[in-house]
Amino acid sequence: MLEVEILAFVGSLENIAVLTASEEGGAPEVAWGDSFFYYVPPGEEPNYQQQPFATLVCSDYPGFDVESQLDRPGIFRVNIAVGRDRYRHLLGHVAADHQQHHADYDYARADVIVPHPVYAEQGWVSIVNPGPRTAAQVLDLLGYALELATDRDKRRQRTGSDSQD
């Protein structure tokens, strides 16, 4: 699965904004080329200050997020906020216990769903270069993450608060 295919899929979903970091947009150089996927309620403008429901990153963030070794040629990673319940279902342990399981994963291995190396405890998973084993599941999880973001926005509008799943 290619980056452009993921971008096209997410771009085809309703009520979505995709922000690709660039020099022109004022993003730090380390983030140039990374894409952030946001739910946008109907009739509203995108709020790029909120948390995205997924991202597509193509380079390491030195001193912060390097375990996926994204600086290798042709390597990218899809990150998806699947929530704590789906995280547990996918990985067999609760997100809050990620540090206890951190060494169990090869975060640089392609086409495998693993905890996000930094944001696992918030219910995020990652896939380096989705391929035959994970491509369909990645698309399903992106749709699921959008549903979670939509539900979270509806709760926020009802209660005036923003809670994690």
N, C-alpha and C positions, 0 to 999 in steps of 0.2 A: 504494500500500500504506500502510495506516495503522499508527500505533504500536500500537494495540490488537490489530491482526491479528498483528503480530510477537510481541507479548507472549502472545497466545493460542497461537500456534504453538509457541513455546519452552515455554510452560507445559504443553503437551500431550505433550512429550517425557518419557521416563522418566528417573528419577534426576537431576532438575533442581531447583535452588532459584533463585528469582528474588527479588532484593532490590532494592526501589525505595527510593532514598534519600529521607529525610524529616526534618523537624524533630523529630518524635516519636522517630525512631530515632537521633537524635544526629548526623546527617550535617551537614556544613557547608552553609550556605544555597546556595552555588553549585551543589551537586549535587542539590538537591531535585528530584525528578521523574525523575532518571536511574535506569535499571534495569541491574542487573548479573546475569549469568547464570552459574551455577556448576554443575559436575558434582558430584553427591553419590553416593558409592558406596553400594550397597544396604546397609541396616542401620546407616548412619552418620548423624550429624547434619551439617547444612551447616557448612562452615568458611569463613566470610566473610573470613578473613584470606588465603586463597589467591587466586591470580589467576583472574578469571573467564575463561570461554572466549569470551564476547561481551558487549557492552554496547549499550544504547540511551541516547543522551544527547540532551538537549533544550536545552542552553544552553552558551554559551562559558565557558571557564575563563580569565578575564582574566590576562594575563601568562604563560600557559602554552599554551593550545589555543584559538585564535580563528580559524584560517584557514577553517573551514567556515561561519563567520558564522551560527551557530546561534541567535543572538538575534533573527533575523527571524521574524515571525509564521508559525506552522504548520510550522516547519522542525525536523527532528530528524536524527540520524545513527546508523546501525547500524555498530558496530565489531566485527570478527570476527577471532579469532586463527586464521588459516588455515595457519600454519606456513610455513617458508621455501620448501619445494618448491612448494606451491600458490601462494604469493605470486609466485614466479618465473614459473610457468605463466600466471597471470592478468595480470601486469604486464610481463613480458618482460625483467626485470632482477632481479638478486638483491637481497634485502632489505637486505643490508649496504651496497649502493650507493645507497640511497634518497637520501641528501643530494646526490649527483651528479645525480639526476633530479628533485629536489624542485620546481624551477621549471617542470617539464614539465606539472604538474597544476594544475587548478582545483579546489581542495578544497571550494569552495562550490557547485559544479555538482551539480544533482540527478540522480538515476537513473543514476549512473555509478560503477563500481568504481574507487577510487583507493587509493593507499597511505594508511594512517592518518597524519595529519600529524605525530604525535609518536612513535608506536610502530611505524612501518613496519619498522624494523630488526629488530624482534622477530617479524616475520611477520604483522603485523596489516594488514587492509584496512578501508576505510570506504565507506559508501554513504549519501549525503544523500538523504533522502526516496525510498526505492526505489519505482520505478514500473514501467511496462510493460516496459522494457528489462532490468531487473535483479531484479524481484520473485521469479521462480522461482529464479534463481541465488542470491539471498540466502538463501532457505529451504534450498537445497542446501548452501550454505556453512555455515550454522548447524548443520546435521546433521553436516557434515564436522568442524567445530570441536569438536562434542561427542564425536565418535569420537576425535579427537586427545586431548582431555582425558581420556577414558576410558582410552585406551592409556597416556597419561602416568601416570595413577594406578596402573595395573597394573604398569608398570615401577618406579614408586616403591615399591610394596609388595613387589616382588621384590628390589629392590636397596637400598632404603632411601634412594634419592636422587631428585631431581626435575630432569629435564633438558628443555631446549627442543627442539622438533622441527626 
